[in-house]
Every structure is written in C-alpha cells, then in structure tokens.
Amino acid sequence: MKTWKVGIIGGGPGGLMTAHALQKLATHPVEITVFEASPRLGGKILTPRFASHPVGYEAGAAEFYDYSHFDEDALKELIKELGLPIRPMGGPAVVMNEQVLANMDDIADHLGADAAQAVVQFDRMAKDMMTPQEFYHANDHTHEHGSDTTEHVQKQRFDSLLTDLKPHPSFQYIENLMHSDLAAEPRQTSVAYGLQNYLMNDPAYMGVYGIEGGNERLPQELIARISATFRLEHRVESIVRTPQGSMQVRSICSEDSVQSEAFRVEEFDFVVVALPLAHFNSIGYECDGLAAKMRAHHDFYDYPAHYLRMTLLFESPFWRNQFSDSYWMLDKFGGCCLYDESSRDPGCDRGVLGWLLGGDDAARMSELDDQQLINEALDSLPSFLSHGRDVFIEGQVHRWIGAVNAMPGGETPVTLDRRHQPDAMQNPNLFCVGDYLFDSTLNGVLDSANYVAEWMAAEIADHPIGAPSSTDSHSSITNFSNHTDQQTV
C-alpha cells in the first residue's frame, strides 16, 4: 500500500490544524512534513511570559469565538477534544471622554439623547440586516453560502452605513466599540464583514472565551498529537511540479552557528500552502502557469488589516475597582481594546493590561520603537486610572502588520473549491489554507484546514495505490548540506 507524502508550508494554526485533521481522516498511510521559517510553531497564537516575572499574556490571538449556542462549533469541539479548559470572556463597556459607557443610559447621560437614539437606530438596522442565524451561517464554512447572493453586498463598503452618524458622537462610540475587532477602517471592508464585527459584541450573536493557562496551549496540544516531521527554520524557496506529477519543494535552512545555509529538495504527493497572505509571495512557484495563478490568488485576497499589541505588567490590578470585565474599549488610537490579561489566570498576583490596536493606527504606530509605544499606552489610560504609572513594571510590544484580512473571502466570493485550489487544472495537488479565505478568525482557519484535509483524505481513499500521475520515488531527498534541522513528534 502506498504511503502518501504531504508537505505543509507554514507551522501556524492553519498548517497544524491541517496536519492534525488529515492524520485523523486519512484511511491509508500518510507522511506529513511541516516547513516553518521561524524557530517556533504556532504562528499568531502566542502566549509568552514577561522577562521580570513569570506571568503569561496573549501576544497574538486574543480570544476564540463561540457559536455553539446555534449549532456545530468545530473549534470549540476541537478544544474540548484536546482536553483544554476554557474561560468565558466579556466586556460591554466603552470609555469615552473619561466616562465609562456600559449601557444606553450611560450613553444618553454622557453623549446626549440624540446620540443614544442614533445608536439605537443603527443597532436596529444592523440586526434587521443580519439576524443571529444569518450571522452563524455567514460564519459556517462547512457548506457553500452566498457565492451569488452576497456579491453586491461585498462591493459596498461598510462606511456607507455610517455616513448619517458622522455628525454625532454616536459615530465615535460605534467606531470605538468595534475598531480593534475589525483591524481595518470601515472604508476598507464590506458591509457584510463590518456588520459581523459590530454584531459580535452582542451575546445573542456569539460568545467569546480563552483557554485557561494560555491560548498557546492549543497549538502545543496539536503538536503533541501530530505524527510529522517539523522542519523549523526552513524557509521554502520554491515549488515545482515534476514530470511525474508530484510537487517538489526546495527549502533553505539557516544555521546561525556556522553562518551557512543548508538546501533541501523533497517531493510530495500533495502540498498545502498555509501561510499568512503577507508571506504568500515569498515562494517561487516554478510550474508552467502556476506563478501567475498564485499571484492572482494573492491579489484577489490582498486586503491587509493590521494589529498592534502593547502588553504592560503592573504590581497589582489597579483597575479592578472600576472594571470587573475581561476587556473594555477605549477611545484612543482610533478605538482600541484593553484586555485584563491577568483575569485569564485566577492565581495571578500581578496586574496585566493588554492594548490591542487595529487598522491604520496600528500600522502607523508600529513604526515607533517599543519604549515609545509603552509610553503611549501608559499615556492613554483615563485620568481615573493614571495612578497605574506608579505600579508599572515592564512592557512588551508585538506587531502583527498585515497579519489578518480586511475583506476575507475576497470582494466577490467564489466557491470553496476555487478558494482552496488556485490552479485546479494544471496543479490539482496544490492547496491553500488560511483565515483570509473565510473570516480572519481561528474558527475560519480551522474550517479551511478541515476542508482541505477532507479533500486530500478523499483523494487518498480513491487512489490507495497512488494517483496515475504520481511517482513512487518520493523517498529520494536531495541534500546540499549535512545539516538537518528537524524535529519529529
């Protein structure tokens, strides 16, 4: 019986989820190799610790979205399967003009009755345009939805719904409420995606949770369960289709200790490109016509959105007298989210606040150095929390420029097959996986990974002794160096 060889480029959530799903679904032997250019796996799910104290915080993906009150929720089911405990999160408050706005009465008291009425009218319009069930199905990627019916909606930009609000404080309130969720400006995204990012703040539409002990436990548990070769610090240079129909992957491994480079060429029956779109063009696609197809794929989804995170450690959670929620919104940097990171760990005796900035402000401010950004974060605290400076210990900065998508699925959505297979006719064994194909969330990247894994598993089941165009000589590996920086789990 043939052993199928699968190369996965990218050791972030998409690559790990694809490997895990394929391993479970494949009915015949599969050998998986994961290429990761950096020294670590897990991508933008990152839970580091401060240098001065062993206190963890989320430096990448802040939370997971919960759709389980509607129906199937693949991500939550995976987390349960892995035995990871979760902690619900919530935070309805918006701080504007030094005032905490937690409900409509607060909005009326501090922004005026007209602003409150405008917010109510916008909220009603948004919910009329997208019901909770429609919201769930818009984020249910296991079936085709909206390939034709949403085309005209995608071409209209979200800022068109906000035009009437701009003269009122209600515009600033709504912008502050959702800016960091969107990671882009209203003019840069569609009505449908903008509505989703507004409505996600309503618990009737979805819930939010994190993993106790850190979100990075998710990729760690996946890695522990995946039987694969992990080539860390291996940058994939090119992909070539061989005359026999297999895919040849050429990678380069930098060996800092000797200041040299090691080259490796391997052949696979299937190759999955599970890279963030910002790194998509770092690979040379050297098959006939494939380079043009992959450029077109990149350009179709090229709507970059940005995050910037400043996370600060304090001697104590000095804000708890004012806020008991997991997070709240702040009217700084175009509207940012302020996370009580220490609430994720009930045993934490320190205070940790995380600033999550999105959109143009995140891109602009990312050019500042770390110390400037830490000072900006401290300066942004409202006056009733300014005493936090007195108990500040340490700050860390993480930049995620272009890491997510402002128009996931593209301006004109296409079928799921076309999203995941850019060159179906000439290179049917090359797939793409990514959250940019769906909704820029971890839920979306899991759906993408599952879709491709199911596709490959079906192909393997249909051709147990190998596809007619494949070759059985995949075991040959061409090495241009004796260096083999790899880890097998």
C-alpha positions in Angstrom: 0.0 0.0 0.0 1.3 3.4 -0.9 2.4 5.8 1.8 1.2 9.3 0.8 3.6 12.2 1.3 2.2 15.6 2.2 4.2 18.8 2.6 2.6 21.7 4.6 4.3 25.1 4.3 3.6 27.1 7.4 3.6 25.9 11.0 1.0 28.3 12.3 -2.6 27.4 13.2 -3.6 26.6 9.6 -0.7 24.2 9.0 -1.0 22.4 12.3 -4.8 22.1 12.0 -4.4 20.7 8.5 -1.9 18.1 9.7 -4.0 17.1 12.7 -7.2 16.8 10.6 -5.5 14.8 7.8 -3.9 12.4 10.3 -7.4 11.6 11.7 -9.2 11.4 8.4 -6.7 9.5 6.1 -7.6 5.9 5.6 -4.1 5.0 4.2 -0.6 5.7 5.5 0.4 9.4 5.3 3.8 11.0 6.0 3.5 14.7 6.8 6.3 17.3 6.7 5.7 20.8 8.1 8.0 23.6 7.0 8.3 26.6 9.3 10.6 29.5 8.6 10.8 30.7 12.2 12.2 28.8 15.2 8.8 28.1 16.7 5.4 26.6 15.8 2.0 28.2 16.5 2.1 31.4 14.4 -0.1 34.1 15.8 -1.2 32.0 18.7 1.4 33.2 21.2 1.4 33.2 25.0 4.9 34.4 26.2 5.9 35.5 29.7 7.4 38.7 30.9 11.2 38.9 31.5 10.9 40.2 35.0 8.2 37.9 36.4 6.8 34.5 35.2 3.5 36.0 34.2 1.9 35.0 30.9 -0.1 37.1 28.5 -1.6 36.8 25.0 0.6 38.4 22.5 -1.2 37.2 19.4 -4.8 35.9 19.0 -6.7 37.3 21.9 -9.7 35.0 22.1 -11.8 32.4 20.4 -15.4 32.9 19.2 -18.2 30.7 20.4 -21.0 29.7 18.1 -22.1 26.6 20.0 -25.4 28.0 21.1 -26.5 27.9 17.5 -25.2 24.5 16.2 -21.9 22.9 15.4 -18.8 24.8 16.5 -15.7 22.9 15.1 -13.2 25.0 17.0 -14.8 24.6 20.4 -15.2 20.9 19.8 -11.5 20.6 18.9 -10.5 22.4 22.1 -12.8 20.1 24.1 -11.3 17.0 22.3 -7.8 18.2 23.3 -8.9 18.5 26.9 -8.3 22.2 27.3 -10.3 24.1 29.9 -11.9 27.4 28.7 -12.8 30.6 30.5 -15.7 32.8 29.1 -14.8 36.5 28.5 -17.0 39.6 28.3 -16.8 43.3 28.3 -19.6 45.7 27.2 -18.1 49.0 28.4 -16.6 51.8 26.2 -14.6 54.5 27.8 -15.2 57.8 26.0 -14.2 61.3 27.2 -13.1 59.9 30.5 -16.5 58.4 31.1 -17.5 54.7 31.3 -20.4 53.9 29.0 -21.7 50.5 29.9 -25.4 50.8 28.7 -27.8 53.0 26.9 -28.5 55.1 29.9 -24.8 55.9 30.2 -24.7 56.9 26.5 -27.7 59.2 26.9 -26.2 60.8 30.1 -22.8 61.5 28.7 -23.2 61.8 24.9 -26.8 63.1 24.8 -30.2 61.8 23.9 -29.7 62.3 20.2 -26.6 60.2 20.2 -28.3 57.5 22.2 -31.2 57.4 19.7 -28.8 57.2 16.8 -27.0 54.3 18.4 -30.4 52.5 18.9 -31.4 53.1 15.3 -28.1 51.8 14.0 -28.3 48.8 16.2 -31.8 48.0 15.0 -30.7 48.5 11.3 -27.7 46.2 11.8 -29.9 43.5 13.4 -32.5 43.8 10.7 -29.8 43.3 8.0 -28.3 40.2 9.7 -30.1 38.1 12.2 -28.3 35.8 14.7 -29.0 32.8 12.5 -27.7 34.6 9.4 -24.7 35.6 11.4 -24.0 32.0 12.3 -24.4 30.7 8.7 -22.2 33.5 7.4 -19.5 32.0 9.7 -20.4 28.4 9.0 -17.9 27.4 6.3 -18.7 23.7 6.1 -21.2 24.5 3.3 -21.3 26.9 0.4 -23.1 30.1 1.4 -23.7 33.3 -0.5 -21.5 32.7 -3.6 -24.0 34.6 -5.7 -26.4 36.4 -3.3 -23.7 38.4 -1.5 -21.8 39.7 -4.5 -23.5 43.1 -4.5 -23.1 43.4 -0.7 -19.4 42.8 -0.8 -18.8 45.6 -3.3 -20.5 48.1 -1.0 -18.2 49.4 1.8 -19.1 49.4 5.5 -18.6 53.2 5.8 -21.7 53.7 3.7 -23.8 52.6 6.7 -22.1 55.1 9.0 -22.5 58.2 6.8 -25.5 59.5 8.7 -23.8 59.0 12.1 -20.7 61.1 11.4 -22.1 64.4 12.7 -23.0 62.8 16.0 -20.9 61.4 18.9 -22.7 58.1 18.1 -20.2 57.6 15.3 -17.2 57.8 17.6 -19.0 55.4 20.0 -19.6 52.8 17.4 -16.1 53.2 15.9 -14.5 52.8 19.3 -16.7 49.8 20.0 -15.6 47.8 17.0 -12.3 49.3 15.6 -9.9 46.7 17.1 -12.2 43.8 16.2 -12.2 44.9 12.6 -8.5 45.6 12.4 -9.2 47.9 9.4 -11.1 51.1 8.6 -14.8 51.0 7.7 -14.0 52.2 4.1 -11.7 49.2 3.7 -14.2 46.4 4.3 -17.5 45.2 3.1 -20.9 45.8 4.6 -21.3 42.1 5.5 -17.9 41.9 7.3 -18.4 45.2 9.0 -21.8 44.1 10.3 -20.3 40.8 11.6 -17.7 42.8 13.5 -20.3 45.1 15.0 -22.8 42.4 15.9 -20.2 40.1 17.5 -20.4 42.4 20.6 -24.0 41.2 21.2 -24.1 37.9 23.2 -27.1 36.8 21.1 -24.8 36.6 18.1 -21.8 34.9 19.7 -19.7 34.4 22.8 -16.0 34.9 23.5 -13.7 32.7 25.5 -10.0 32.0 26.1 -8.1 28.9 27.1 -7.0 28.7 30.8 -3.3 28.7 31.0 -2.9 30.5 27.7 -4.2 30.2 24.2 -0.9 28.8 23.0 -1.9 25.5 24.7 -4.0 24.9 21.6 -1.0 24.6 19.1 1.0 22.9 21.8 -1.6 20.1 22.2 -1.9 19.8 18.4 1.9 19.4 18.0 1.9 16.7 20.7 -0.7 14.7 18.8 0.7 15.1 15.2 3.0 12.5 13.9 5.0 14.6 11.5 8.5 15.9 10.7 8.7 19.5 11.7 11.4 21.4 9.8 12.0 24.5 11.9 13.9 27.5 10.5 13.3 26.1 7.0 12.2 28.7 4.5 10.5 27.3 1.4 12.2 28.9 -1.6 10.2 27.2 -4.5 7.6 24.7 -5.5 8.0 22.8 -8.8 5.7 20.2 -10.4 7.8 17.2 -11.6 7.1 15.5 -15.0 5.6 12.6 -13.0 3.0 14.9 -11.4 4.4 15.2 -7.8 5.3 18.5 -6.2 8.9 19.3 -5.5 9.6 21.6 -2.5 13.0 23.3 -2.2 13.7 24.8 1.3 16.7 26.6 2.8 17.7 26.2 6.5 19.9 28.9 8.0 22.4 27.5 10.5 23.4 30.6 12.6 26.1 28.7 14.4 28.3 28.4 11.3 26.8 31.2 9.2 26.0 28.9 6.4 22.9 27.7 4.6 21.6 24.2 4.0 19.5 23.4 1.0 17.0 20.5 0.8 14.7 19.3 -2.0 11.8 16.9 -1.3 8.9 15.5 -3.4 5.3 15.2 -2.2 2.0 13.9 -3.5 0.2 17.0 -2.0 1.5 20.4 -0.9 -0.5 22.8 1.2 0.5 26.4 1.4 -0.7 27.5 4.9 1.0 30.9 5.1 -0.4 34.3 6.0 -1.2 36.2 2.8 1.6 38.7 3.6 4.2 35.9 3.1 2.5 34.2 0.2 4.7 35.7 -2.5 7.9 34.7 -0.7 7.8 31.4 -2.5 8.8 30.9 -6.1 6.1 28.9 -8.0 8.0 27.5 -10.9 5.5 25.3 -12.6 4.1 26.3 -16.0 1.4 28.9 -15.4 1.4 28.4 -11.6 3.2 31.6 -10.7 0.5 33.6 -12.5 -2.3 31.6 -10.8 -0.7 32.1 -7.4 -0.2 35.8 -8.0 -3.8 36.1 -9.0 -4.8 34.2 -5.8 -2.8 36.6 -3.7 -4.1 39.7 -5.4 -7.7 38.5 -5.1 -7.5 38.4 -1.3 -4.9 41.2 -0.8 -6.8 43.4 1.6 -4.4 43.7 4.5 -5.5 44.6 8.0 -3.3 45.3 11.0 -2.9 44.7 14.7 -0.5 46.1 17.3 -0.3 44.8 20.8 1.3 46.6 23.8 1.1 44.5 27.0 2.1 46.0 30.3 2.8 44.3 33.7 1.9 46.1 36.9 2.5 45.3 40.6 -1.3 44.9 41.0 -4.6 45.1 39.0 -5.2 48.7 40.0 -8.2 49.0 37.7 -10.4 46.3 39.4 -12.3 48.9 41.4 -13.6 50.4 38.1 -13.8 47.3 35.9 -14.5 43.7 36.6 -14.8 42.6 32.9 -12.3 40.7 30.8 -11.9 43.7 28.5 -13.3 47.1 27.6 -13.0 49.5 24.8 -11.0 52.8 25.0 -11.4 55.9 22.8 -7.7 56.1 22.0 -5.8 55.2 18.8 -9.0 55.3 16.8 -10.6 52.9 19.3 -8.7 50.1 20.9 -9.5 47.1 23.2 -7.9 47.0 26.6 -7.7 43.4 28.0 -7.4 42.5 31.6 -4.8 39.8 30.7 -4.4 38.8 34.4 -8.1 37.8 34.6 -7.2 34.8 32.4 -5.2 33.4 35.3 -7.1 33.3 38.6 -3.8 32.7 40.5 -2.0 35.7 39.1 -1.0 38.2 41.9 0.2 40.8 39.4 -1.8 43.0 37.0 -1.5 42.8 33.2 -3.2 45.1 30.7 -3.0 44.5 27.0 -3.7 47.2 24.4 -5.0 45.8 21.1 -4.9 48.4 18.3 -6.3 47.8 14.8 -6.3 49.4 11.4 -4.4 52.4 10.2 -3.4 53.5 13.7 -1.8 50.1 14.3 0.1 50.3 11.0 1.2 53.9 11.7 2.2 53.4 15.3 4.1 50.1 14.6 6.9 52.3 13.2 7.6 53.6 16.7 10.1 51.8 18.9 9.0 49.7 21.8 9.6 52.2 24.5 7.7 54.9 22.7 4.7 52.5 22.3 4.8 51.6 26.0 4.8 55.3 26.9 1.9 55.8 24.5 0.0 53.0 26.3 0.5 54.5 29.7 -0.5 57.9 28.5 -3.7 56.6 27.1 -5.0 55.5 30.5 -8.0 57.6 31.5 -7.3 60.0 34.3 -9.1 57.9 36.9 -6.6 55.1 36.2 -3.5 57.3 35.7 -2.1 56.1 39.0 -1.2 52.9 37.2 2.1 54.5 36.2 3.2 54.2 39.8 3.0 50.4 39.8 4.2 49.8 36.3 6.9 47.1 36.0 7.6 46.1 32.4 6.1 46.3 28.9 6.2 44.2 25.8 5.3 45.0 22.2 4.1 42.7 19.4 3.5 43.9 15.8 1.1 42.0 13.5 1.1 44.2 10.5 -0.8 42.6 7.5 -1.5 39.5 9.7 -5.2 39.5 9.0 -7.6 40.4 6.3 -10.0 43.3 5.8 -12.0 41.6 3.1 -11.9 37.9 3.9 -13.2 35.7 1.1 -12.4 38.5 -1.4 -14.6 41.3 -2.8 -16.6 38.8 -4.9 -16.8 35.4 -3.0 -16.1 32.3 -5.0 -16.8 28.6 -4.3 -14.9 26.9 -1.6 -13.1 24.6 -4.1 -11.8 27.6 -6.0 -10.6 29.4 -2.8 -8.5 26.4 -1.8 -7.2 25.2 -5.1 -5.8 28.2 -7.2 -4.7 26.1 -10.2 -7.2 23.1 -10.3 -6.5 22.1 -13.9 -2.7 22.1 -14.0 -1.8 21.6 -10.3 -4.6 19.8 -8.6 -2.4 18.6 -5.8 -1.5 22.1 -4.5 -3.9 23.6 -1.9 -4.1 26.8 0.1 -5.3 27.1 3.7 -5.9 30.4 5.6 -8.2 32.5 7.6 -8.2 35.1 4.8 -10.3 32.7 2.8 -13.1 32.9 5.3 -13.4 35.4 8.2 -9.9 36.2 9.6 -10.6 34.2 12.8 -9.2 31.0 14.3 -12.6 29.5 13.7 -12.2 30.3 10.0 -8.7 28.8 9.7 -9.9 25.6 11.2 -12.8 25.4 8.8 -10.3 26.0 5.9 -7.9 23.3 7.3 -10.7 20.8 7.7 -11.9 21.5 4.2 -8.6 20.7 2.6 -7.8 17.8 4.9 -11.1 16.2 3.9 -10.4 16.8 0.3 -6.9 15.2 0.5 -8.3 12.3 2.5 -10.9 11.6 -0.1 -8.3 11.7 -2.9 -6.2 9.2 -0.9 -9.1 6.9 -0.4 -10.0 7.0 -4.1 -6.4 6.1 -5.1 -5.0 3.7 -2.4 -2.0 2.7 -4.6 -1.3 6.2 -5.8 -2.7 8.5 -8.4 -1.9 7.6 -12.0 0.2 10.7 -12.4 2.1 10.4 -9.2 5.5 8.8 -8.7 6.7 6.3 -6.2 10.2 7.8 -6.0 9.3 10.4 -3.4 11.6 8.8 -0.8 14.6 10.3 -2.5 15.7 13.5 -0.8 18.4 15.7 -2.3 20.6 17.3 0.3 23.1 20.0 -0.4 24.3 20.0 3.2 24.7 17.6 6.0 22.7 19.9 8.3 19.2 18.5 9.1 17.4 20.8 11.5 14.3 18.8 12.0 12.1 17.6 14.9 9.9 14.5 14.7 7.0 14.2 17.1 
